[in-house]
Amino acid sequence: MFKELQLQYNPDDKPVLHDMSLTVKKAEKIGICGRTGAGKSSIINALLRMAPITHGDVFINDLP
């Protein structure tokens, strides 16, 4: 679950994800699609905690 997630790669740049909230239920499968630059890779980076989250939370199995 993403709760009001905001992701910013550099402190001087604008955030690439703005107040994103998403809930995926147990055993539910989702797909992420979109145009170039839409933030697909940034969502994966936030999920895997490969990029610093500036605001909000990412929960996996209800654990932050």
Secondary structure, 3 states (H helix, E strand, C coil): CEEEEEECCCCCCCCCEEEEEECCCCCCCCCCCCCCCCCHHHHHHHHCCCCCEEEEEECECCEC
